[in-house]
Amino acid sequence: MSTSKKKKRRKQVSGDLPLQITSMADIFMILLVFLLKNYATSMTNISATTKITLPEVKVSGNEAPKESLKIEIGKDTILVDQKPVYRLDNFEIPKGPDGNPPAALESVTVALNEYKKNSLDRGKNDSFLAVLADENVPYATIQKLVATAAGSGFVDLQLIVVNAE
């Protein structure tokens, strides 16, 4: 008889159980809070602080710029993190007393090293750099700036342009 009692109990237990949705709703709420908390806005709305005209390019993908240090090259200044650090002469690096441009842009190097030190103090090892250059900036100026940035440890470079579409 003991086996028949066990069978009766199993039949009673194996009946239709109501779905308990409370636990599932709690899990979804926790996931929602987690995803909202970790949602990071991107730099898709980059705006220049000086009057520069970004070059227009047809872009095939919609890759958003990464969150990074922003350098702007205008007609008469180079801005690092919205602070003027180097004077330009009509988009060009002024020549030194010997008639040649300087080997490195010292004030830009100082500003980049200071930013790098501050980001390391905050626990971020940041090597990303977003360059906003006017469409009239000669390649030699951009090349000198990129070489200076690479010397300071900024090796991941993004040239910011306007999508022509």
DRENTORKOL-3810 file (N, C-alpha, C; in nm, 4 decimals):
REM DRENTORKOL-3810
@n.u->0.0794; n.v->-0.1203; n.w->0.0000; ca.u->0.0000; ca.v->0.0000; ca.w->0.0000; c.u->0.0834; c.v->0.1263; c.w->0.0000
@n.u->0.1986; n.v->0.1135; n.w->0.0467; ca.u->0.2818; ca.v->0.2328; ca.w->0.0511; c.u->0.3145; c.v->0.2833; c.w->-0.0881
@n.u->0.3255; n.v->0.1928; n.w->-0.1856; ca.u->0.3533; ca.v->0.2372; ca.w->-0.3228; c.u->0.2334; c.v->0.3086; c.w->-0.3833
@n.u->0.1128; n.v->0.2676; n.w->-0.3501; ca.u->-0.0061; ca.v->0.3347; ca.w->-0.4047; c.u->-0.0198; c.v->0.4753; c.w->-0.3460
@n.u->0.0219; n.v->0.4943; n.w->-0.2211; ca.u->0.0157; ca.v->0.6278; ca.w->-0.1621; c.u->0.1143; c.v->0.7213; c.w->-0.2316
@n.u->0.2349; n.v->0.6674; n.w->-0.2669; ca.u->0.3350; ca.v->0.7493; ca.w->-0.3354; c.u->0.2838; c.v->0.7898; c.w->-0.4732
@n.u->0.2170; n.v->0.6972; n.w->-0.5419; ca.u->0.1638; ca.v->0.7285; ca.w->-0.6737; c.u->0.0576; c.v->0.8373; c.w->-0.6653
@n.u->-0.0263; n.v->0.8297; n.w->-0.5632; ca.u->-0.1289; ca.v->0.9316; ca.w->-0.5461; c.u->-0.0664; c.v->1.0679; c.w->-0.5209
@n.u->0.0393; n.v->1.0699; n.w->-0.4399; ca.u->0.1066; ca.v->1.1976; ca.w->-0.4117; c.u->0.1704; c.v->1.2552; c.w->-0.5378
@n.u->0.2324; n.v->1.1691; n.w->-0.6186; ca.u->0.2945; ca.v->1.2167; ca.w->-0.7412; c.u->0.1907; c.v->1.2737; c.w->-0.8356
@n.u->0.0763; n.v->1.2091; n.w->-0.8441; ca.u->-0.0279; ca.v->1.2592; ca.w->-0.9325; c.u->-0.0790; c.v->1.3945; c.w->-0.8851
@n.u->-0.0900; n.v->1.4099; n.w->-0.7560; ca.u->-0.1380; ca.v->1.5366; ca.w->-0.7038; c.u->-0.0342; c.v->1.6478; c.w->-0.7287
@n.u->0.0927; n.v->1.6157; n.w->-0.7131; ca.u->0.1988; ca.v->1.7151; ca.w->-0.7304; c.u->0.2202; c.v->1.7467; c.w->-0.8774
@n.u->0.2040; n.v->1.6475; n.w->-0.9647; ca.u->0.2327; ca.v->1.6685; ca.w->-1.1058; c.u->0.1193; c.v->1.7406; c.w->-1.1786
@n.u->0.0188; n.v->1.7849; n.w->-1.1090; ca.u->-0.0910; ca.v->1.8576; ca.w->-1.1713; c.u->-0.0432; c.v->1.9911; c.w->-1.2258
@n.u->-0.1295; n.v->2.0633; n.w->-1.2961; ca.u->-0.0934; ca.v->2.1932; ca.w->-1.3538; c.u->-0.0624; c.v->2.2930; c.w->-1.2442
@n.u->0.0589; n.v->2.3486; n.w->-1.2527; ca.u->0.0998; ca.v->2.4526; ca.w->-1.1575; c.u->0.0851; c.v->2.5885; c.w->-1.2240
@n.u->0.0381; n.v->2.6850; n.w->-1.1535; ca.u->0.0278; ca.v->2.8186; ca.w->-1.2133; c.u->0.1686; c.v->2.8762; c.w->-1.2354
@n.u->0.1879; n.v->2.9486; n.w->-1.3458; ca.u->0.3159; ca.v->3.0103; ca.w->-1.3774; c.u->0.3389; c.v->3.1272; c.w->-1.2831
@n.u->0.4526; n.v->3.1247; n.w->-1.2171; ca.u->0.4836; ca.v->3.2338; ca.w->-1.1247; c.u->0.5671; c.v->3.3365; c.w->-1.1986
@n.u->0.5020; n.v->3.4429; n.w->-1.2373; ca.u->0.5662; ca.v->3.5445; ca.w->-1.3193; c.u->0.6380; c.v->3.6503; c.w->-1.2352
@n.u->0.6162; n.v->3.6511; n.w->-1.1070; ca.u->0.6782; ca.v->3.7517; ca.w->-1.0208; c.u->0.8299; c.v->3.7420; c.w->-1.0245
@n.u->0.8836; n.v->3.6221; n.w->-1.0182; ca.u->1.0287; ca.v->3.6051; ca.w->-1.0201; c.u->1.0867; c.v->3.6490; c.w->-1.1540
@n.u->1.0167; n.v->3.6168; n.w->-1.2622; ca.u->1.0643; ca.v->3.6561; ca.w->-1.3933; c.u->1.0609; c.v->3.8085; c.w->-1.4090
@n.u->0.9592; n.v->3.8712; n.w->-1.3579; ca.u->0.9497; ca.v->4.0166; ca.w->-1.3653; c.u->1.0622; c.v->4.0814; c.w->-1.2855
@n.u->1.0979; n.v->4.0240; n.w->-1.1725; ca.u->1.2099; ca.v->4.0756; ca.w->-1.0932; c.u->1.3406; c.v->4.0661; c.w->-1.1708
@n.u->1.3614; n.v->3.9543; n.w->-1.2387; ca.u->1.4844; ca.v->3.9365; ca.w->-1.3156; c.u->1.4901; c.v->4.0370; c.w->-1.4303
@n.u->1.3771; n.v->4.0563; n.w->-1.4996; ca.u->1.3758; ca.v->4.1536; ca.w->-1.6080; c.u->1.4006; c.v->4.2955; c.w->-1.5573
@n.u->1.3491; n.v->4.3274; n.w->-1.4418; ca.u->1.3707; ca.v->4.4602; ca.w->-1.3837; c.u->1.5180; c.v->4.4800; c.w->-1.3502
@n.u->1.5813; n.v->4.3782; n.w->-1.2959; ca.u->1.7244; ca.v->4.3877; ca.w->-1.2630; c.u->1.8058; c.v->4.4036; c.w->-1.3916
@n.u->1.7712; n.v->4.3273; n.w->-1.4954; ca.u->1.8409; ca.v->4.3410; ca.w->-1.6230; c.u->1.8218; c.v->4.4807; c.w->-1.6825
@n.u->1.7013; n.v->4.5327; n.w->-1.6742; ca.u->1.6734; ca.v->4.6654; ca.w->-1.7266; c.u->1.7560; c.v->4.7709; c.w->-1.6549
@n.u->1.7601; n.v->4.7638; n.w->-1.5224; ca.u->1.8386; ca.v->4.8598; ca.w->-1.4447; c.u->1.9868; c.v->4.8463; c.w->-1.4793
@n.u->2.0360; n.v->4.7250; n.w->-1.4922; ca.u->2.1767; ca.v->4.7015; ca.w->-1.5264; c.u->2.2106; c.v->4.7605; c.w->-1.6631
@n.u->2.1250; n.v->4.7364; n.w->-1.7626; ca.u->2.1521; ca.v->4.7874; ca.w->-1.8965; c.u->2.1439; c.v->4.9394; c.w->-1.9025
@n.u->2.0493; n.v->4.9985; n.w->-1.8339; ca.u->2.0399; ca.v->5.1438; ca.w->-1.8316; c.u->2.1582; c.v->5.2067; c.w->-1.7592
@n.u->2.2029; n.v->5.1419; n.w->-1.6550; ca.u->2.3170; ca.v->5.1928; ca.w->-1.5783; c.u->2.4448; c.v->5.1889; c.w->-1.6612
@n.u->2.4609; n.v->5.0853; n.w->-1.7426; ca.u->2.5831; ca.v->5.0682; ca.w->-1.8205; c.u->2.5734; c.v->5.1260; c.w->-1.9609
@n.u->2.4631; n.v->5.1893; n.w->-1.9932; ca.u->2.4470; ca.v->5.2503; ca.w->-2.1245; c.u->2.5394; c.v->5.3708; c.w->-2.1345
@n.u->2.6231; n.v->5.3733; n.w->-2.2362; ca.u->2.7162; ca.v->5.4844; ca.w->-2.2542; c.u->2.6786; c.v->5.5612; c.w->-2.3795
@n.u->2.6703; n.v->5.6905; n.w->-2.3662; ca.u->2.6438; ca.v->5.7720; ca.w->-2.4834; c.u->2.7723; c.v->5.7876; c.w->-2.5621
@n.u->2.7610; n.v->5.7975; n.w->-2.6909; ca.u->2.8794; ca.v->5.8092; ca.w->-2.7747; c.u->2.9022; c.v->5.9551; c.w->-2.8127
@n.u->3.0159; n.v->5.9789; n.w->-2.8775; ca.u->3.0521; ca.v->6.1138; ca.w->-2.9190; c.u->2.9968; c.v->6.1454; c.w->-3.0572
@n.u->2.8791; n.v->6.0986; n.w->-3.0910; ca.u->2.8284; ca.v->6.1203; ca.w->-3.2258; c.u->2.7999; c.v->6.2670; c.w->-3.2519
@n.u->2.7777; n.v->6.3452; n.w->-3.1495; ca.u->2.7526; ca.v->6.4873; ca.w->-3.1670; c.u->2.8772; c.v->6.5660; c.w->-3.1291
@n.u->2.9803; n.v->6.5524; n.w->-3.2073; ca.u->3.1039; ca.v->6.6259; ca.w->-3.1831; c.u->3.0877; c.v->6.7630; c.w->-3.2441
@n.u->3.1167; n.v->6.8634; n.w->-3.1660; ca.u->3.1085; ca.v->6.9985; ca.w->-3.2194; c.u->3.2418; c.v->7.0686; c.w->-3.1966
@n.u->3.2811; n.v->7.1436; n.w->-3.2939; ca.u->3.4067; ca.v->7.2173; ca.w->-3.2862; c.u->3.3858; c.v->7.3438; c.w->-3.2053
@n.u->3.4854; n.v->7.3793; n.w->-3.1254; ca.u->3.4742; ca.v->7.5008; ca.w->-3.0453; c.u->3.5227; c.v->7.6231; c.w->-3.1216
@n.u->3.6047; n.v->7.6026; n.w->-3.2239; ca.u->3.6498; ca.v->7.7139; ca.w->-3.3073; c.u->3.5756; c.v->7.7086; c.w->-3.4403
@n.u->3.5917; n.v->7.8132; n.w->-3.5189; ca.u->3.5260; ca.v->7.8164; ca.w->-3.6498; c.u->3.6110; c.v->7.7380; c.w->-3.7486
@n.u->3.5794; n.v->7.6103; n.w->-3.7626; ca.u->3.6471; ca.v->7.5285; ca.w->-3.8613; c.u->3.5424; c.v->7.4608; c.w->-3.9480
@n.u->3.5790; n.v->7.4348; n.w->-4.0714; ca.u->3.4920; ca.v->7.3647; ca.w->-4.1652; c.u->3.5508; c.v->7.2267; c.w->-4.1869
@n.u->3.4812; n.v->7.1256; n.w->-4.1383; ca.u->3.5307; ca.v->6.9892; ca.w->-4.1530; c.u->3.5130; c.v->6.9425; c.w->-4.2967
@n.u->3.6065; n.v->6.8609; n.w->-4.3459; ca.u->3.5923; ca.v->6.8095; ca.w->-4.4826; c.u->3.4728; c.v->6.7163; c.w->-4.4948
@n.u->3.4105; n.v->6.7156; n.w->-4.6130; ca.u->3.2969; ca.v->6.6271; ca.w->-4.6385; c.u->3.3450; c.v->6.5029; c.w->-4.7120
@n.u->3.3011; n.v->6.3884; n.w->-4.6645; ca.u->3.3418; ca.v->6.2610; ca.w->-4.7216; c.u->3.2208; c.v->6.1703; c.w->-4.7249
@n.u->3.2083; n.v->6.0899; n.w->-4.8308; ca.u->3.1034; ca.v->5.9887; ca.w->-4.8338; c.u->3.1504; c.v->5.8701; c.w->-4.7518
@n.u->3.0753; n.v->5.8381; n.w->-4.6496; ca.u->3.1128; ca.v->5.7321; ca.w->-4.5567; c.u->3.0218; c.v->5.6127; c.w->-4.5805
@n.u->3.0808; n.v->5.4939; n.w->-4.5909; ca.u->3.0001; ca.v->5.3743; ca.w->-4.6168; c.u->2.9384; c.v->5.3188; c.w->-4.4897
@n.u->3.0071; n.v->5.3240; n.w->-4.3787; ca.u->2.9555; ca.v->5.2706; ca.w->-4.2522; c.u->2.9176; c.v->5.3825; c.w->-4.1586
@n.u->2.8470; n.v->5.3482; n.w->-4.0551; ca.u->2.8074; ca.v->5.4468; ca.w->-3.9545; c.u->2.8780; c.v->5.4193; c.w->-3.8229
@n.u->3.0076; n.v->5.4036; n.w->-3.8268; ca.u->3.0830; ca.v->5.3775; ca.w->-3.7047; c.u->3.0938; c.v->5.5069; c.w->-3.6251
@n.u->3.0479; n.v->5.5029; n.w->-3.5031; ca.u->3.0508; ca.v->5.6212; ca.w->-3.4185; c.u->3.1918; c.v->5.6426; c.w->-3.3649
@n.u->3.2331; n.v->5.7680; n.w->-3.3506; ca.u->3.3644; ca.v->5.7948; ca.w->-3.2929; c.u->3.3716; c.v->5.7456; c.w->-3.1484
@n.u->3.4891; n.v->5.7044; n.w->-3.1102; ca.u->3.5093; ca.v->5.6577; ca.w->-2.9726; c.u->3.5267; c.v->5.7770; c.w->-2.8805
@n.u->3.4946; n.v->5.7565; n.w->-2.7568; ca.u->3.5153; ca.v->5.8594; ca.w->-2.6553; c.u->3.6653; c.v->5.8790; c.w->-2.6398
@n.u->3.7135; n.v->5.9993; n.w->-2.6683; ca.u->3.8578; ca.v->6.0212; ca.w->-2.6673; c.u->3.8901; c.v->6.1683; c.w->-2.6503
@n.u->4.0189; n.v->6.1939; n.w->-2.6407; ca.u->4.0685; ca.v->6.3309; ca.w->-2.6356; c.u->4.0471; c.v->6.3954; c.w->-2.7718
@n.u->4.0051; n.v->6.5212; n.w->-2.7716; ca.u->3.9744; ca.v->6.5908; ca.w->-2.8961; c.u->4.0779; c.v->6.7003; c.w->-2.9212
@n.u->4.1374; n.v->6.6971; n.w->-3.0408; ca.u->4.2302; ca.v->6.8020; ca.w->-3.0841; c.u->4.1693; c.v->6.8706; c.w->-3.2052
@n.u->4.1687; n.v->7.0041; n.w->-3.2023; ca.u->4.1143; ca.v->7.0818; ca.w->-3.3137; c.u->4.2250; c.v->7.1646; c.w->-3.3765
@n.u->4.2286; n.v->7.1634; n.w->-3.5101; ca.u->4.3253; ca.v->7.2446; ca.w->-3.5836; c.u->4.2463; c.v->7.3504; c.w->-3.6600
@n.u->4.2611; n.v->7.4737; n.w->-3.6157; ca.u->4.1923; ca.v->7.5852; ca.w->-3.6803; c.u->4.2885; c.v->7.6680; c.w->-3.7625
@n.u->4.2443; n.v->7.7859; n.w->-3.8015; ca.u->4.3274; ca.v->7.8716; ca.w->-3.8859; c.u->4.4495; c.v->7.9238; c.w->-3.8107
@n.u->4.4303; n.v->7.9587; n.w->-3.6834; ca.u->4.5418; ca.v->8.0193; ca.w->-3.6110; c.u->4.5787; c.v->7.9503; c.w->-3.4796
@n.u->4.5092; n.v->7.8421; n.w->-3.4419; ca.u->4.5438; ca.v->7.7735; ca.w->-3.3167; c.u->4.5210; c.v->7.6231; c.w->-3.3269
@n.u->4.5914; n.v->7.5528; n.w->-3.2402; ca.u->4.5653; ca.v->7.4112; ca.w->-3.2156; c.u->4.5095; c.v->7.4030; c.w->-3.0751
@n.u->4.3913; n.v->7.3412; n.w->-3.0615; ca.u->4.3274; ca.v->7.3252; ca.w->-2.9312; c.u->4.3382; c.v->7.1796; c.w->-2.8876
@n.u->4.3786; n.v->7.1591; n.w->-2.7636; ca.u->4.3798; ca.v->7.0264; ca.w->-2.7039; c.u->4.2797; c.v->7.0293; c.w->-2.5904
@n.u->4.1756; n.v->6.9491; n.w->-2.6004; ca.u->4.0697; ca.v->6.9457; ca.w->-2.4998; c.u->4.0116; c.v->7.0852; c.w->-2.4768
@n.u->3.9864; n.v->7.1563; n.w->-2.5860; ca.u->3.9252; ca.v->7.2889; ca.w->-2.5909; c.u->4.0124; c.v->7.3991; c.w->-2.5314
@n.u->4.1419; n.v->7.3731; n.w->-2.5125; ca.u->4.2337; ca.v->7.4751; ca.w->-2.4608; c.u->4.3378; c.v->7.5063; c.w->-2.5686
@n.u->4.3567; n.v->7.6347; n.w->-2.6016; ca.u->4.4574; ca.v->7.6679; ca.w->-2.7026; c.u->4.5982; c.v->7.6381; c.w->-2.6502
@n.u->4.6754; n.v->7.5635; n.w->-2.7295; ca.u->4.8097; ca.v->7.5263; ca.w->-2.6847; c.u->4.9182; c.v->7.5633; c.w->-2.7863
@n.u->4.8813; n.v->7.5937; n.w->-2.9117; ca.u->4.9844; ca.v->7.6228; ca.w->-3.0105; c.u->4.9287; c.v->7.7209; c.w->-3.1131
@n.u->5.0099; n.v->7.8219; n.w->-3.1479; ca.u->4.9692; ca.v->7.9218; ca.w->-3.2473; c.u->5.0104; c.v->7.8767; c.w->-3.3862
@n.u->4.9196; n.v->7.8922; n.w->-3.4812; ca.u->4.9472; ca.v->7.8611; ca.w->-3.6215; c.u->4.9466; c.v->7.9910; c.w->-3.7016
@n.u->5.0070; n.v->7.9845; n.w->-3.8189; ca.u->5.0100; ca.v->8.0982; ca.w->-3.9086; c.u->4.9353; c.v->8.0590; c.w->-4.0357
@n.u->4.8070; n.v->8.0934; n.w->-4.0429; ca.u->4.7217; ca.v->8.0596; ca.w->-4.1567; c.u->4.7259; c.v->7.9091; c.w->-4.1869
@n.u->4.6911; n.v->7.8299; n.w->-4.0870; ca.u->4.6845; ca.v->7.6831; ca.w->-4.0918; c.u->4.8217; c.v->7.6148; c.w->-4.0934
@n.u->4.9289; n.v->7.6877; n.w->-4.0949; ca.u->5.0616; ca.v->7.6268; ca.w->-4.1037; c.u->5.1418; c.v->7.6498; c.w->-3.9766
@n.u->5.2328; n.v->7.5572; n.w->-3.9502; ca.u->5.3218; ca.v->7.5690; ca.w->-3.8349; c.u->5.4258; c.v->7.6747; c.w->-3.8683
@n.u->5.4407; n.v->7.7767; n.w->-3.7820; ca.u->5.5378; ca.v->7.8818; ca.w->-3.8126; c.u->5.6811; c.v->7.8269; c.w->-3.8166
@n.u->5.7592; n.v->7.8836; n.w->-3.9049; ca.u->5.8980; ca.v->7.8410; ca.w->-3.9183; c.u->5.9819; c.v->7.9051; c.w->-3.8077
@n.u->6.0855; n.v->7.8338; n.w->-3.7672; ca.u->6.1753; ca.v->7.8840; ca.w->-3.6638; c.u->6.2753; c.v->7.9838; c.w->-3.7207
@n.u->6.3694; n.v->8.0283; n.w->-3.6365; ca.u->6.4685; ca.v->8.1265; ca.w->-3.6831; c.u->6.5573; c.v->8.0723; c.w->-3.7959
@n.u->6.5724; n.v->7.9407; n.w->-3.8024; ca.u->6.6556; ca.v->7.8819; ca.w->-3.9077; c.u->6.5783; c.v->7.8606; c.w->-4.0381
@n.u->6.4502; n.v->7.8945; n.w->-4.0393; ca.u->6.3700; ca.v->7.8813; ca.w->-4.1596; c.u->6.2961; c.v->7.7491; c.w->-4.1712
@n.u->6.3156; n.v->7.6594; n.w->-4.0753; ca.u->6.2494; ca.v->7.5293; ca.w->-4.0761; c.u->6.1471; c.v->7.5221; c.w->-3.9628
@n.u->6.0411; n.v->7.4441; n.w->-3.9810; ca.u->5.9460; ca.v->7.4262; ca.w->-3.8701; c.u->6.0123; c.v->7.3449; c.w->-3.7589
@n.u->5.9637; n.v->7.3576; n.w->-3.6358; ca.u->6.0240; ca.v->7.2836; ca.w->-3.5243; c.u->6.0061; c.v->7.1323; c.w->-3.5421
@n.u->6.0962; n.v->7.0562; n.w->-3.4831; ca.u->6.0909; ca.v->6.9097; ca.w->-3.4943; c.u->5.9682; c.v->6.8540; c.w->-3.4239
@n.u->5.9337; n.v->6.9098; n.w->-3.3108; ca.u->5.8152; ca.v->6.8649; ca.w->-3.2362; c.u->5.7411; c.v->6.9873; c.w->-3.1844
@n.u->5.6142; n.v->6.9726; n.w->-3.1664; ca.u->5.5328; ca.v->7.0813; ca.w->-3.1122; c.u->5.5337; c.v->7.0691; c.w->-2.9601
@n.u->5.6273; n.v->7.1388; n.w->-2.8959; ca.u->5.6523; ca.v->7.1207; ca.w->-2.7525; c.u->5.5293; c.v->7.1470; c.w->-2.6657
@n.u->5.4563; n.v->7.2561; n.w->-2.6919; ca.u->5.3407; ca.v->7.2876; ca.w->-2.6071; c.u->5.2294; c.v->7.1848; c.w->-2.6253
@n.u->5.2170; n.v->7.1277; n.w->-2.7456; ca.u->5.1185; ca.v->7.0209; ca.w->-2.7689; c.u->5.1615; c.v->6.8953; c.w->-2.6932
@n.u->5.2915; n.v->6.8656; n.w->-2.6957; ca.u->5.3441; ca.v->6.7499; ca.w->-2.6228; c.u->5.3168; c.v->6.7630; c.w->-2.4736
@n.u->5.3385; n.v->6.8818; n.w->-2.4184; ca.u->5.3136; ca.v->6.9050; ca.w->-2.2755; c.u->5.1659; c.v->6.8836; c.w->-2.2430
@n.u->5.0758; n.v->6.9373; n.w->-2.3261; ca.u->4.9315; ca.v->6.9226; ca.w->-2.3016; c.u->4.8884; c.v->6.7765; c.w->-2.3122
@n.u->4.9410; n.v->6.7040; n.w->-2.4110; ca.u->4.9053; ca.v->6.5627; ca.w->-2.4264; c.u->4.9579; c.v->6.4787; c.w->-2.3102
@n.u->5.0800; n.v->6.5051; n.w->-2.2677; ca.u->5.1359; ca.v->6.4310; ca.w->-2.1538; c.u->5.0594; c.v->6.4600; c.w->-2.0254
@n.u->5.0151; n.v->6.5835; n.w->-2.0079; ca.u->4.9355; ca.v->6.6187; ca.w->-1.8900; c.u->4.8006; c.v->6.5457; c.w->-1.8920
@n.u->4.7363; n.v->6.5417; n.w->-2.0091; ca.u->4.6097; ca.v->6.4687; ca.w->-2.0207; c.u->4.6303; c.v->6.3200; c.w->-1.9936
@n.u->4.7378; n.v->6.2644; n.w->-2.0484; ca.u->4.7679; ca.v->6.1216; ca.w->-2.0286; c.u->4.7903; c.v->6.0923; c.w->-1.8804
@n.u->4.8644; n.v->6.1791; n.w->-1.8116; ca.u->4.8905; ca.v->6.1608; ca.w->-1.6678; c.u->4.7606; c.v->6.1674; c.w->-1.5887
@n.u->4.6738; n.v->6.2636; n.w->-1.6212; ca.u->4.5458; ca.v->6.2761; ca.w->-1.5511; c.u->4.4561; c.v->6.1554; c.w->-1.5758
@n.u->4.4571; n.v->6.1030; n.w->-1.6981; ca.u->4.3734; ca.v->5.9862; ca.w->-1.7270; c.u->4.4275; c.v->5.8627; c.w->-1.6565
@n.u->4.5590; n.v->5.8516; n.w->-1.6424; ca.u->4.6160; ca.v->5.7391; ca.w->-1.5671; c.u->4.5813; c.v->5.7495; c.w->-1.4190
@n.u->4.5780; n.v->5.8726; n.w->-1.3661; ca.u->4.5389; ca.v->5.8927; ca.w->-1.2258; c.u->4.3939; c.v->5.8520; c.w->-1.2027
@n.u->4.3087; n.v->5.8668; n.w->-1.3067; ca.u->4.1679; ca.v->5.8256; ca.w->-1.2954; c.u->4.1482; c.v->5.6782; c.w->-1.3254
@n.u->4.2562; n.v->5.6079; n.w->-1.3588; ca.u->4.2460; ca.v->5.4642; ca.w->-1.3845; c.u->4.2176; c.v->5.4294; c.w->-1.5289
@n.u->4.2317; n.v->5.5248; n.w->-1.6198; ca.u->4.2087; ca.v->5.4984; ca.w->-1.7616; c.u->4.3412; c.v->5.5085; c.w->-1.8347
@n.u->4.3712; n.v->5.4082; n.w->-1.9166; ca.u->4.4876; ca.v->5.4151; ca.w->-2.0039; c.u->4.4360; c.v->5.4454; c.w->-2.1430
@n.u->4.4290; n.v->5.5726; n.w->-2.1751; ca.u->4.3628; ca.v->5.6184; ca.w->-2.2966; c.u->4.4649; c.v->5.6505; c.w->-2.4044
@n.u->4.4545; n.v->5.5855; n.w->-2.5198; ca.u->4.5444; ca.v->5.6156; ca.w->-2.6316; c.u->4.4661; c.v->5.6597; c.w->-2.7546
@n.u->4.3378; n.v->5.6914; n.w->-2.7371; ca.u->4.2538; ca.v->5.7341; ca.w->-2.8488; c.u->4.2618; c.v->5.8854; c.w->-2.8654
@n.u->4.2606; n.v->5.9298; n.w->-2.9899; ca.u->4.2701; ca.v->6.0714; ca.w->-3.0200; c.u->4.1777; c.v->6.1034; c.w->-3.1371
@n.u->4.0912; n.v->6.2018; n.w->-3.1201; ca.u->4.0025; ca.v->6.2477; ca.w->-3.2272; c.u->4.0550; c.v->6.3814; c.w->-3.2780
@n.u->4.0840; n.v->6.3886; n.w->-3.4076; ca.u->4.1400; ca.v->6.5096; ca.w->-3.4675; c.u->4.0342; c.v->6.5749; c.w->-3.5559
@n.u->4.0005; n.v->6.6993; n.w->-3.5240; ca.u->3.9090; ca.v->6.7790; ca.w->-3.6047; c.u->3.9934; c.v->6.8847; c.w->-3.6738
@n.u->4.0145; n.v->6.8701; n.w->-3.8020; ca.u->4.0975; ca.v->6.9634; ca.w->-3.8775; c.u->4.0134; c.v->7.0315; c.w->-3.9834
@n.u->4.0350; n.v->7.1608; n.w->-3.9992; ca.u->3.9672; ca.v->7.2361; ca.w->-4.1039; c.u->4.0053; c.v->7.1767; c.w->-4.2392
@n.u->3.9155; n.v->7.1896; n.w->-4.3362; ca.u->3.9426; ca.v->7.1312; ca.w->-4.4668; c.u->4.0583; c.v->7.1996; c.w->-4.5393
@n.u->4.1020; n.v->7.3166; n.w->-4.4926; ca.u->4.2118; ca.v->7.3899; ca.w->-4.5559; c.u->4.3473; c.v->7.3642; c.w->-4.4909
@n.u->4.3524; n.v->7.2807; n.w->-4.3873; ca.u->4.4786; ca.v->7.2533; ca.w->-4.3192; c.u->4.5668; c.v->7.1681; c.w->-4.4101
@n.u->4.6914; n.v->7.2113; n.w->-4.4316; ca.u->4.7796; ca.v->7.1299; ca.w->-4.5162; c.u->4.8196; c.v->6.9997; c.w->-4.4472
@n.u->4.8512; n.v->6.9026; n.w->-4.5295; ca.u->4.8872; ca.v->6.7705; ca.w->-4.4775; c.u->5.0088; c.v->6.7777; c.w->-4.3855
@n.u->5.1038; n.v->6.8651; n.w->-4.4140; ca.u->5.2251; ca.v->6.8756; ca.w->-4.3326; c.u->5.1915; c.v->6.9120; c.w->-4.1872
@n.u->5.0917; n.v->6.9965; n.w->-4.1671; ca.u->5.0514; ca.v->7.0343; ca.w->-4.0307; c.u->4.9885; c.v->6.9155; c.w->-3.9587
@n.u->4.8999; n.v->6.8432; n.w->-4.0279; ca.u->4.8368; ca.v->6.7253; ca.w->-3.9673; c.u->4.9419; c.v->6.6190; c.w->-3.9378
@n.u->5.0342; n.v->6.6005; n.w->-4.0298; ca.u->5.1398; ca.v->6.5007; ca.w->-4.0117; c.u->5.2259; c.v->6.5336; c.w->-3.8896
@n.u->5.2619; n.v->6.6597; n.w->-3.8723; ca.u->5.3436; ca.v->6.7007; ca.w->-3.7576; c.u->5.2667; c.v->6.6799; c.w->-3.6270
@n.u->5.1373; n.v->6.7115; n.w->-3.6277; ca.u->5.0554; ca.v->6.6934; ca.w->-3.5080; c.u->5.0399; c.v->6.5453; c.w->-3.4733
@n.u->5.0174; n.v->6.4619; n.w->-3.5728; ca.u->5.0015; ca.v->6.3183; ca.w->-3.5489; c.u->5.1323; c.v->6.2577; c.w->-3.4973
@n.u->5.2444; n.v->6.3008; n.w->-3.5525; ca.u->5.3743; ca.v->6.2519; ca.w->-3.5054; c.u->5.3993; c.v->6.2935; c.w->-3.3606
@n.u->5.3609; n.v->6.4152; n.w->-3.3270; ca.u->5.3754; ca.v->6.4626; ca.w->-3.1884; c.u->5.2867; c.v->6.3818; c.w->-3.0947
@n.u->5.1630; n.v->6.3538; n.w->-3.1370; ca.u->5.0704; ca.v->6.2752; ca.w->-3.0548; c.u->5.1211; c.v->6.1325; c.w->-3.0370
@n.u->5.1757; n.v->6.0740; n.w->-3.1429; ca.u->5.2293; ca.v->5.9374; ca.w->-3.1335; c.u->5.3467; c.v->5.9326; c.w->-3.0370
@n.u->5.4269; n.v->6.0373; n.w->-3.0348; ca.u->5.5379; ca.v->6.0450; ca.w->-2.9404; c.u->5.4915; c.v->6.0532; c.w->-2.7961
@n.u->5.3684; n.v->6.0992; n.w->-2.7753; ca.u->5.3118; ca.v->6.1075; ca.w->-2.6399; c.u->5.2293; c.v->5.9848; c.w->-2.6035
@n.u->5.2232; n.v->5.8865; n.w->-2.6923; ca.u->5.1523; ca.v->5.7623; ca.w->-2.6614; c.u->5.0113; c.v->5.7532; c.w->-2.7157
@n.u->4.9684; n.v->5.8493; n.w->-2.7956; ca.u->4.8351; ca.v->5.8451; ca.w->-2.8564; c.u->4.8493; c.v->5.7831; c.w->-2.9952
@n.u->4.8173; n.v->5.6556; n.w->-3.0058; ca.u->4.8407; ca.v->5.5829; ca.w->-3.1305; c.u->4.7123; c.v->5.5462; c.w->-3.2041
@n.u->4.5982; n.v->5.5528; n.w->-3.1386; ca.u->4.4695; ca.v->5.5240; ca.w->-3.2037; c.u->4.4083; c.v->5.6566; c.w->-3.2457
@n.u->4.4084; n.v->5.6822; n.w->-3.3758; ca.u->4.3724; ca.v->5.8123; ca.w->-3.4286; c.u->4.2422; c.v->5.8044; c.w->-3.5074
@n.u->4.1589; n.v->5.9062; n.w->-3.4903; ca.u->4.0366; ca.v->5.9198; ca.w->-3.5701; c.u->4.0354; c.v->6.0599; c.w->-3.6282
@n.u->4.0257; n.v->6.0692; n.w->-3.7604; ca.u->4.0087; ca.v->6.1968; ca.w->-3.8261; c.u->3.8593; c.v->6.2189; c.w->-3.8448
@n.u->3.8061; n.v->6.3204; n.w->-3.7838; ca.u->3.6627; ca.v->6.3456; ca.w->-3.7841; c.u->3.6268; c.v->6.4252; c.w->-3.9101
@n.u->3.5269; n.v->6.3766; n.w->-3.9832; ca.u->3.4794; ca.v->6.4404; ca.w->-4.1053; c.u->3.3279; c.v->6.4509; c.w->-4.0997
@n.u->3.2716; n.v->6.5225; n.w->-4.1958; ca.u->3.1263; ca.v->6.5361; ca.w->-4.2079; c.u->3.0808; c.v->6.4390; c.w->-4.3167
@n.u->2.9747; n.v->6.3646; n.w->-4.2887; ca.u->2.9205; ca.v->6.2717; ca.w->-4.3879; c.u->2.8485; c.v->6.3527; c.w->-4.4957
@n.u->2.8880; n.v->6.3350; n.w->-4.6211; ca.u->2.8328; ca.v->6.4134; ca.w->-4.7307; c.u->2.6950; c.v->6.3680; c.w->-4.7745
@n.u->2.6490; n.v->6.2546; n.w->-4.7282; ca.u->2.5181; ca.v->6.2033; ca.w->-4.7704; c.u->2.4055; c.v->6.2717; c.w->-4.6983
END
